[in-house]
Amino acid sequence: MYAEVDEEGGTAHPPLKTLRAPSLSLAMLDFSFLPLKLVLIPTTPIKLPPYKGSTFRGAFGSTFRQVVCVLRGKECSDCILREKCAYSYVFETPVPSGASKMRKYPYAPHPFVLVPPLEDRMEYEPGDPLYVSLTLIGRGIEYLPYFLYTFQEMGKRGIGKGRGKFQLQGVRDSTGEAVYEGGTLRLPQPLSWRDLEGETAPDEVTLRFLTPLRVKYRERLCSDLEFHVLMRALLRRISLLSFFHCGCELQVNFRRLIEEAGAVAVKDSTLRWHDWMRYSYRQRAKLKMGGLIGEITFGGDLEPFWPFLQLGQWIHVGKGTSFGLGRYEIVSRSGA
């Protein structure tokens, strides 16, 4: 239903090389991220829905709060520790007082992306591995031990229908090197824009959206996708993640980039709308979280946008990224 998966039940990481993009500013190069793959081994049967993003994110959030919260029973918005708390920073991510961006909004983008196993399989027996992708961004990388401990506790509490239990067997980075194994944690080197693939921009590129893409334009969810709409969402996400989590500002001419994006055309598209539901314990209601999945090909002058498109493969785009939504990969390119 979602993406083709590799032998480990997930999608392969994008390739890493040296980025040859002289237009990148120093601030863009300061953008850091850490992609990881977690291996979970069930110890009792686990039953999950077809799309597992809401299940994993919900279990992660509630367990994280239980692990680190000092003043239990208080809402984060009323807590005196709000701007110094690990849970608040990672999972609530309030806009800091005095921030020059998003002053009218209560929350900033989260410093992580959590991608569940991208397969329709719903039942896992003891010993059947589940693979979860986790990308930490900027200052969020400092909280890696919290993430791993939270997953250990999640396994003890159980997830899904019937609270199936699991163990965190290991964690590997984008090169396949062990980050956590046998109870030993090795702090890996984060990646930056310097580490992304360094091919020159093609004349055409095909993006495959592996999980639902939810983007708004003029206050409405898009049922199709124009390139300028994609770039508006991607530039906004990179800009906000840079500002709130990487300690830098994205210094680019946004207006000019959006104008130039309007000249990039859709050459072909198999995008289709896919609905899925999640239950919000905060709102005590089922919420629709549908979006676009499939492939789309863009053609035109892609040079100004190429570094952003490459980074977007790791950090996702649109709404619901912490649920794993908005994940895409570059599957073909021509004319480079």
C-alpha positions, 0 to 999 in steps of 0.5 A, a space after each residue: 500500500 505504501 512503498 516498496 521495502 528492502 529486505 529489512 522491511 524499510 526503505 534504503 537510505 539515500 546515497 552519501 557522497 561529497 556535495 558539490 554545490 558552490 551555492 550552499 551558504 555556511 548556514 546551510 552547511 551547519 544543518 546537521 542530522 543523524 539518520 538511524 535504523 532501530 531493530 526491534 525484536 518481538 518477545 510476544 505477538 504484536 498486532 499493528 495497523 497497516 500504517 504504523 506511524 501513529 502507533 509508534 509515535 503515540 507510544 513513544 510520546 507517552 513513554 518519553 513523558 513517563 520516563 523524564 517528566 518531573 512534575 507529573 500531572 501538569 500540562 507542559 504549557 503550565 510547567 515552569 520547566 517547559 523550556 528546559 525539559 527533554 520531553 517538552 523540547 523533543 515532543 512538544 517543541 514549544 516556540 521559545 519566548 522571544 523567538 523571532 519566528 513563529 511567534 503566533 504559533 505555540 509549537 515549532 517543528 520537532 527535532 526528529 522524524 520517526 518512520 515505522 516499518 513501511 509494510 502492510 504486515 499487521 502481525 509479528 510473532 516473537 523473533 520477527 524483526 521490525 525496523 524503525 527509521 529515526 532521524 534526529 536533527 540539530 540539537 535533537 541529536 544530543 538526546 539520542 540516549 533518551 530516544 534509545 532508553 524510551 524505546 527500551 521502555 516502550 518494549 517493556 510496556 508494549 505496543 499495538 493491540 494487546 500490548 505486544 512486547 519487544 526488545 531493542 536489539 540494536 541501532 545502526 547509522 546510515 553506513 551500517 555501523 553499530 551505534 547501540 549493540 549489546 548494551 553499549 552506545 557509540 555516539 556517531 558523527 552527525 551528517 551535514 549537507 556536505 555529506 549528501 550526494 554530489 551529482 549535478 542537478 538533472 533536467 528531470 527528476 522523479 520523486 516517489 512519495 513513500 508515505 502520505 504527503 500533506 501540504 497546504 497551499 492557500 489554506 487548503 490541502 493539495 490533491 495534486 502537486 505543483 513544484 512551487 508548492 512542494 518547494 514552499 513547504 520544503 524551504 519552510 521546513 528547512 528554514 524552521 529546523 535550521 532556526 530552532 534546532 541547528 542554531 543558524 538561519 537559512 540565508 537564501 532569497 526565498 521569493 526568487 526561489 519560489 518564482 523560479 520554481 513556478 517555471 518547473 513543470 510537472 512532466 508525469 504523475 501517478 500521485 493518488 490520495 490515500 486516507 488513513 485514520 489515527 486516534 488522538 488521545 489529546 483530542 479524544 477523537 479519530 482524525 483523518 491524516 490522508 495525503 498523496 502517495 506515488 510518483 511525480 516527475 518534474 522538469 526544468 531548471 532544477 539547479 537552484 533546488 537540488 540541494 534542498 530536494 536531496 536533504 528533503 529525502 532525510 527530513 521529509 516534507 509537509 505536515 505530520 513528519 513526526 508520524 513518518 509522513 511526507 517521506 520521499 526518495 529520488 528514484 530517477 533523474 535524467 539530463 544531468 
